[in-house]
Amino acid sequence: MTTATLNSEVRETTHHGAHQCAVLDEAHVGDIKGAFGTIKLDDDGARRGLSAKLKTLLAIVGPGLIVMVGDNDAGAFATYGQAGHDFGTKLLWTLLLLVPVLYVNQEMVLRLGAVTGVGHARLIFERFGTFWGAFSVIDLFLLNALTLVTEFIGITLATSYLGLPKVPSVLMAALVIVAAAMSGSFQRFERIALTLCVGSLLLIPISIMAHPSAGTMAHGFVTPALPGGSGHMATVMLVVIGIVGTTVAPWQLFFQQSYVIDKRITPRFMKYEKADLGIGIVVVVVGAAATIGLGAVAAAHLSGSFTDAADVARGLTVYGGRVLGDMFAVALLDASIIGAFAVSLSTAYAMGDCFKINHSLHRGVKQAKGFYAVYAGIIAFAATIVLVASDHVQGVLTVGVQALAGVLLPSASVYLLLLCVDKHVLGPWVNNRRTTVFTGGVIAVLVALSLVLTGSVLDQNITAGQIEAILAGCAVVALAFGAWLGVKALRARRAPGYVAETIDRSGRDEWRTPPLAQLGQVRFSTGTRVGLAVLRTYLAVATVLVVVKLVSMMLGH
């Protein structure tokens, strides 16, 4: 298909065809073929009535649900299980605080995907240049490779508990994960992925059978508190940071934007995709809360410290019998596989963006060799590491993923915010002031948590006082920066001839990002360049220090 034909089709999807679109791959234009329904390319009729709206939602549902359920992966099971084991249900309130963060971050990503038709990595390269784009993709590739290792660690823990041999289990899981994506059918892959998402709801009957105290669970949700005395405060705060890191992960941004594009979702269906995201957030919070509650139940029937997610299964077996423990192991296996799907795809999509190769699940292997090679290659890498590495090394890698995710998340969030305030990229879909201010606050918090997490990896005896000092210092810097921005905005308003800037939102359902060649690179202000350079330098140094520390731990030092 020629570029002219592609642009013609894109104009059809945007009804009036106000301008050519940035969509790069003709496989990303056409019918929306969801797991539960299809929407034809020329179906531009209004959805009236509950039945019509429900059918549309069923066809659209997928990106938000998969990215959220994929986030409750093997690493999340370990983090939530440890929170429940060590502190009962007293940290459940942290999940509610993360809901608006999850929604705002992922809503911006799905908006970028539907409006631009271009993957997250490619947008960073095109708008910010090769230097910044290379950093973002290197970060993602390193973190995703390690995250995928933890997914296979989760697979081995689950299958080992179920009495299955390690090597055949890992190989079979790897084959299933690879084969599910390489059929050349987006719809078939999504049906498999959503079946696994439904499987994640197994945590609900497990919780009913284990029946952690409903009153205690409710109290944990509505009563923010840091449990334990002053001697345990550093441990508690690090667990809280771990919950944040495992719930808000960088790969989610790259995955959802590319998946929305691959599913061919356009701005006309934005409200349905937001509903899909909302459903996913409910599922992820329910699953996280259930895992914390089950960790608390298991802790009451186990002695010793928490080691991995299999401890929860063992504790549940002591409490309610083998069936209960086996059900939790199956839930862990399901979570690990759906996590592996999502993390592998986010990597393959990003590499496709970087090297400008075909990258779509609508294509068969012959049409997208590089895309599927990356997908299969990173799975093979992770499976091999799990098969050859010792339990000690696997344990260190699990810790390392959480640390690196926390360290690198601010970088991904900064790029996301810069893209979503870019009027040339999003036009009438650009952020409003409230979303921008909220996201800026979230980034400030993430930077502070990143500093604490980096410090905790380098000094495992970090004290509560040191953590509080880091947080206080970051708060002072953030407040000073906010005051400077406020003064700057006030001076601008008082300047002669000032006219308040407004955003014309009319016709936005038909608006799409123009071709990337027309956009060019954004010109940063001096302040923005300095800020990005400082952040990038810190993240590079912190990443190197964390990696060195992890290697040292692997060697037994």
Buried (B, 14 or more C-beta within 10 A) or exposed (E): EEEEEBBBBBBBBBEEBBBBBBBBBBBBBEBBBBBBBEBEBEEEEEBEEEEEBEBBBBBBBBBBBBBBBBBBBBBBBBBBBBBBBBBBBBBBBBBEBBBEBBBBBBBBBBBBBBBBBBBBBBBBBBBBEEEBBBBBBEBBBBBBBBBBBBBBBBBBBBBBBBEBEEEEBBEEBBEEBBEBBBBBBBBBBBBBBBEBBEBBBBBBEBBEBBEBBEEBBEBBBEEEEBBBEEEBBBBBBBBBBBBBBBBBBBBBBBBBBBBBBBBBBBBBBBBBBBBBBBBBBEBBBBBBBBBBBBBBBBBEEBEEEBBBBBBBBBBBBBBBEEEBBBBBBBBBBBBBBBBBBBBBBBBBBBBBBBEEBBBBBBBEBEEBEBBBBBBBBBBEBBBBBBBEBEEEBBBBBBBBBBBBBBBBBBBBBBBBBBBBBBEEBBBBBBBEEEBBEBBBEBBBBBBBBBBBBBBBBBEEEBEBEBBBEBBEEBEEEBEEBBEEEEEEEEEEEEEEEEEEEEBEEEEBBBBBBBBBEEBEEBEBEEEEEEBBEEBBEBBBEBBEBBBEBBEEBBEEE
